[in-house]
């Protein structure tokens, strides 16, 4: 059976090692799935696949062992799950699966529906972002986490969104017990100190984690009604120059987050290398090529940040770069094995 592999991938099926056999790849925005859909996944896996299901690292699931000729039937079976998970099906008729290619599933921690530390509903925002970015072929990874504990490791993604809260103190309820100060010192960044028998917050040091809110026995500290976010940029794994993402904006609001994501996609479409393998190129490589100032010009277009927001400039990041030199311990070696003795030479 002849198959257009590009179309296969755009319909969320994978090319596998077994000739004539594929895997169905279904993303779950935010990672939240109704229990009833697990039975439907089992039914598809047993009827059309090899009876197994792979939970992917980006919170989707993959049903392997599906013959090519069964793909239309699998797509029809998946429709209920597509409807229930809020997947953007734009570009495909009902029963024909959904479009997917380069852009990865928007992954998220459980958020404040479950976790007492989370500052916002990560699933809801992930589903909203899914509607904005899909369908799209660009190789982008967006990661959401509810608080600075960063259980979802946002700094490993191209765009990371970390929840924050601006804690509010009601001095009438404060009994000067010091629980918030101790919690901030032991679990966070030591942004509180006692002044005239009341805790005082250093707004510059505060990372908006909400540990003071959770620690207060008298509800003197509360989370701000406004939802805020720390945006990180340009983290990536992989073979070529892996590196951690860096802080971009602190105390951003949701509208700004969505706009910056839209703008980033437009920037990538404009500057992506058309000769890159498979038409994919990490955002970080593009920023390396154009410079951060050009990226910022695109990313912040028509963005209206709240007054509290802080934009980090300049954006500096490093990471491993593979060259002809060899590294062993604290010594640096040339490719011919001789030790480099002139350490004034820039080491990268």
C-alpha positions as CSV (number, residue, x, y, z in Angstrom):
1,X,0.0,0.0,0.0
2,X,1.5,3.3,-1.1
3,X,1.4,6.0,1.6
4,X,2.2,9.7,1.5
5,X,4.3,9.9,4.7
6,X,4.0,13.7,4.9
7,X,0.2,13.4,4.9
8,X,0.5,10.5,7.3
9,X,2.3,12.7,9.9
10,X,-0.1,15.6,9.3
11,X,-3.0,13.3,10.2
12,X,-1.2,12.4,13.5
13,X,0.1,9.0,12.5
14,X,3.7,7.9,12.9
15,X,6.1,6.2,10.5
16,X,7.2,3.1,12.3
17,X,9.9,0.4,11.9
18,X,7.4,-2.1,10.6
19,X,6.4,-1.9,7.0
20,X,2.7,-1.3,6.5
21,X,2.1,-0.5,10.1
22,X,1.6,2.9,11.8
23,X,0.8,4.4,15.2
24,X,-2.0,6.8,16.0
25,X,-0.7,9.8,18.0
26,X,-3.3,11.8,19.9
27,X,-2.4,14.8,21.9
28,X,-4.1,15.8,25.1
29,X,-3.8,19.5,25.7
30,X,-2.9,20.1,29.4
31,X,-2.7,16.4,30.0
32,X,-6.2,16.1,31.5
33,X,-8.3,13.1,30.2
34,X,-11.7,11.9,31.3
35,X,-11.6,8.4,32.7
36,X,-14.2,7.2,30.2
37,X,-11.9,7.8,27.3
38,X,-9.4,5.2,28.7
39,X,-11.9,2.5,27.8
40,X,-12.2,3.9,24.3
41,X,-8.4,4.0,23.9
42,X,-8.3,0.4,25.0
43,X,-11.0,-0.6,22.5
44,X,-9.1,1.0,19.6
45,X,-5.8,-0.5,20.8
46,X,-7.2,-4.0,21.0
47,X,-9.4,-3.8,17.8
48,X,-7.0,-2.1,15.5
49,X,-3.6,-2.1,17.1
50,X,-1.4,-4.6,18.9
51,X,-3.1,-4.2,22.2
52,X,-0.7,-1.8,23.8
53,X,-0.7,2.0,24.4
54,X,2.3,4.2,24.9
55,X,2.0,7.3,27.1
56,X,4.2,9.9,25.5
57,X,6.6,12.2,27.3
58,X,4.4,15.2,26.2
59,X,1.2,13.9,27.7
60,X,-0.4,12.4,24.7
61,X,-0.9,8.7,23.9
62,X,0.2,6.6,21.0
63,X,-1.6,3.4,19.8
64,X,0.9,1.3,17.9
65,X,0.4,-1.7,15.5
66,X,-2.3,-0.2,13.3
67,X,-2.3,-1.3,9.6
68,X,-2.3,1.5,7.1
69,X,-5.7,0.5,5.7
70,X,-7.3,0.8,9.2
71,X,-6.4,4.5,9.6
72,X,-9.9,5.8,8.4
73,X,-11.6,3.5,10.9
74,X,-9.3,4.6,13.7
75,X,-9.9,8.3,12.9
76,X,-13.7,7.7,13.2
77,X,-13.2,5.9,16.5
78,X,-11.1,8.8,17.8
79,X,-13.7,11.5,17.2
80,X,-15.3,11.2,20.6
81,X,-11.9,11.6,22.3
82,X,-11.1,14.6,20.0
83,X,-14.4,16.2,21.0
84,X,-13.9,15.5,24.7
85,X,-10.3,16.7,25.0
86,X,-10.9,20.0,23.2
87,X,-8.4,19.3,20.5
88,X,-8.4,21.8,17.6
89,X,-9.6,19.9,14.6
90,X,-9.5,22.8,12.2
91,X,-8.6,21.6,8.7
92,X,-10.2,18.1,9.1
93,X,-13.8,17.0,8.8
94,X,-15.3,15.2,11.7
95,X,-14.3,11.5,11.6
96,X,-11.1,12.3,9.7
97,X,-8.8,12.7,12.7
98,X,-7.1,16.0,13.3
99,X,-4.1,17.8,11.7
100,X,-0.8,17.5,13.5
101,X,2.8,17.7,12.4
102,X,5.7,19.8,13.9
103,X,4.2,21.6,16.8
104,X,4.0,19.4,19.9
105,X,1.2,18.9,22.4
106,X,0.9,21.7,25.0
107,X,1.9,19.9,28.2
108,X,1.1,21.0,31.7
109,X,1.2,20.0,35.3
110,X,-2.1,19.3,37.1
111,X,-2.6,23.0,38.0
112,X,-4.8,24.5,40.7
113,X,-7.6,22.1,40.0
114,X,-5.6,19.6,42.1
115,X,-2.4,21.1,43.5
116,X,-2.5,23.5,46.5
117,X,0.7,25.1,45.3
118,X,-0.5,25.9,41.7
119,X,-1.4,29.5,41.0
120,X,-3.7,29.0,38.0
121,X,-5.7,26.4,35.9
122,X,-3.0,25.0,33.7
123,X,-5.4,22.7,31.8
124,X,-7.7,25.6,30.8
125,X,-4.8,27.7,29.5
126,X,-3.2,24.8,27.7
127,X,-6.5,24.1,25.9
128,X,-6.8,27.8,25.0
129,X,-3.2,27.8,23.6
130,X,-4.0,24.7,21.6
131,X,-6.8,26.5,19.8
132,X,-4.4,29.3,18.9
133,X,-1.4,27.3,17.6
134,X,-3.0,24.3,15.9
135,X,-2.8,23.2,13.2
136,X,0.8,24.1,12.5
137,X,3.9,22.4,11.1
138,X,6.4,24.5,13.2
139,X,8.6,22.6,15.6
140,X,7.6,24.3,18.9
141,X,7.3,23.0,22.4
142,X,5.2,24.9,24.9
143,X,5.1,23.9,28.5
144,X,3.0,25.1,31.4
145,X,3.5,24.7,35.1
146,X,1.4,26.1,37.9
147,X,4.1,27.5,40.2
148,X,7.8,28.1,40.5
149,X,8.3,24.5,41.8
150,X,8.3,23.9,38.0
151,X,7.2,20.2,38.1
152,X,6.7,20.3,34.4
153,X,10.3,21.7,33.7
154,X,9.3,24.7,31.6
155,X,12.9,25.7,31.0
156,X,13.3,22.7,28.8
157,X,10.8,24.0,26.3
158,X,10.9,26.6,23.5
159,X,8.3,28.6,25.5
160,X,7.7,28.1,29.2
161,X,4.8,29.5,31.2
162,X,5.2,29.4,35.0
163,X,2.3,30.5,37.3
164,X,2.8,33.3,39.8
165,X,0.7,35.1,42.3
166,X,1.2,38.5,43.9
167,X,0.5,37.7,47.6
168,X,-1.7,40.1,49.5
169,X,-1.4,40.7,53.3
170,X,-4.3,41.6,55.5
171,X,-2.6,43.1,58.6
172,X,-5.7,42.8,60.6
173,X,-5.6,39.0,60.4
174,X,-1.8,38.7,60.9
175,X,-0.8,37.4,64.4
176,X,2.9,37.9,63.8
177,X,3.6,34.2,64.2
178,X,6.4,34.2,61.6
179,X,5.2,31.1,59.8
180,X,5.2,32.8,56.4
181,X,8.8,34.1,56.9
182,X,10.0,30.7,57.9
183,X,8.3,29.1,54.9
184,X,9.7,31.6,52.5
185,X,13.2,31.2,53.9
186,X,13.2,27.4,53.8
187,X,11.1,26.7,50.7
188,X,11.6,29.8,48.5
189,X,13.9,32.8,48.2
190,X,13.8,34.5,51.6
191,X,11.8,37.5,50.3
192,X,10.0,38.2,53.7
193,X,11.3,39.8,56.8
194,X,9.7,41.0,60.0
195,X,9.3,44.8,60.3
196,X,7.5,46.2,63.3
197,X,6.1,42.8,64.1
198,X,4.6,42.3,60.6
199,X,6.0,40.4,57.6
200,X,7.2,42.7,54.8
201,X,7.7,41.4,51.3
202,X,10.6,42.4,49.1
203,X,8.8,42.7,45.8
204,X,12.0,42.5,43.8
205,X,13.1,39.2,45.3
206,X,9.6,37.7,45.4
207,X,9.0,35.0,42.7
208,X,5.2,34.8,43.3
209,X,5.3,31.2,44.5
210,X,2.6,31.5,47.2
211,X,4.4,29.6,49.9
212,X,3.5,32.4,52.4
213,X,-0.2,31.9,51.5
214,X,0.0,28.2,52.2
215,X,1.9,28.6,55.4
216,X,-0.3,31.3,57.1
217,X,-2.5,29.7,59.8
218,X,-4.8,32.7,59.9
219,X,-5.4,33.4,56.2
220,X,-3.7,36.8,56.5
221,X,-1.9,36.1,53.2
222,X,-4.1,35.5,50.1
223,X,-3.3,35.0,46.4
224,X,-4.0,38.0,44.1
225,X,-7.2,37.7,42.1
226,X,-5.1,38.6,39.0
227,X,-3.2,35.7,37.5
228,X,0.4,36.3,36.6
229,X,3.0,34.3,34.7
230,X,6.8,34.1,34.3
231,X,7.7,33.4,30.6
232,X,10.9,31.5,29.8
233,X,12.3,31.2,26.3
234,X,14.4,29.0,24.1
235,X,15.2,25.9,26.2
236,X,15.8,22.7,24.2
237,X,17.2,19.3,24.4
238,X,18.5,17.2,21.4
239,X,21.7,16.5,19.8
240,X,22.7,20.0,18.8
241,X,23.5,22.6,21.4
242,X,21.1,21.7,24.2
243,X,20.5,24.5,26.7
244,X,18.2,25.7,29.5
245,X,15.6,28.4,28.7
246,X,16.1,31.8,30.3
247,X,13.6,34.2,31.9
248,X,12.0,36.6,29.5
249,X,9.1,38.3,31.4
250,X,8.1,38.3,35.1
251,X,4.5,39.2,36.1
252,X,3.0,38.9,32.6
253,X,-0.8,38.5,32.2
254,X,-2.7,35.8,30.2
255,X,-3.5,38.1,27.3
256,X,0.2,39.0,26.9
257,X,1.2,35.3,27.1
258,X,-1.2,34.4,24.2
259,X,-0.1,37.4,22.1
260,X,3.6,36.6,22.6
261,X,3.0,33.0,21.5
262,X,1.1,34.2,18.4
263,X,3.9,36.7,17.6
264,X,6.6,34.1,18.1
265,X,4.9,31.8,15.5
266,X,4.8,34.7,13.0
267,X,8.5,35.4,13.7
268,X,9.4,31.8,13.0
269,X,7.4,31.6,9.8
270,X,9.2,34.7,8.6
271,X,12.7,33.6,9.4
272,X,12.7,29.8,9.4
273,X,15.4,28.2,7.2
274,X,13.5,26.7,4.3
275,X,16.3,24.1,3.8
276,X,16.1,22.8,7.4
277,X,15.5,19.1,7.7
278,X,11.8,18.4,7.3
279,X,11.1,22.1,7.3
280,X,11.6,22.2,11.0
281,X,14.0,24.4,13.0
282,X,14.0,25.1,16.7
283,X,13.2,28.7,17.6
284,X,16.5,29.1,19.5
285,X,18.5,28.4,16.3
286,X,16.5,31.1,14.5
287,X,17.1,33.6,17.3
288,X,20.8,32.8,17.3
289,X,20.8,33.7,13.6
290,X,18.7,36.9,13.7
291,X,19.8,38.2,17.1
292,X,17.7,38.7,20.2
293,X,16.7,42.3,19.4
294,X,15.0,41.2,16.2
295,X,13.1,38.5,18.0
296,X,12.0,40.9,20.7
297,X,10.8,43.3,18.1
298,X,8.5,40.6,16.8
299,X,7.5,39.0,20.1
300,X,6.5,42.2,21.9
301,X,4.5,43.7,18.9
302,X,1.1,44.9,20.1
303,X,1.7,43.4,23.6
304,X,0.4,45.5,26.5
305,X,2.0,44.2,29.6
306,X,0.6,45.0,33.1
307,X,2.4,47.8,35.0
308,X,3.9,45.2,37.4
309,X,5.6,43.3,34.5
310,X,9.4,43.1,34.3
311,X,11.1,42.3,31.0
312,X,14.6,40.8,31.3
313,X,17.2,42.4,29.0
314,X,19.5,41.4,27.6
315,X,18.6,37.7,27.0
316,X,21.7,35.7,27.5
317,X,22.0,31.9,27.3
318,X,24.7,29.4,26.6
319,X,24.7,25.6,26.4
320,X,26.9,22.9,25.0
321,X,28.4,23.6,21.6
322,X,30.1,20.8,19.8
323,X,33.3,21.9,17.9
324,X,36.5,20.2,17.0
325,X,38.0,20.4,20.5
326,X,37.8,17.6,23.1
327,X,37.1,18.2,26.7
328,X,38.2,16.0,29.6
329,X,37.8,17.1,33.2
330,X,39.3,20.5,33.8
331,X,41.7,20.2,30.8
332,X,40.8,21.2,27.3
333,X,42.3,19.4,24.4
334,X,42.8,20.1,20.7
335,X,41.5,17.6,18.2
336,X,45.0,16.2,17.8
337,X,45.2,15.4,21.5
338,X,47.5,18.2,22.6
339,X,46.6,20.2,25.7
340,X,45.5,23.8,25.2
341,X,47.7,26.0,27.4
342,X,46.6,29.4,26.3
343,X,43.4,29.8,28.3
344,X,43.0,33.4,27.1
345,X,41.4,31.7,24.1
346,X,37.6,31.9,24.4
347,X,36.2,28.5,25.5
348,X,32.6,27.7,24.5
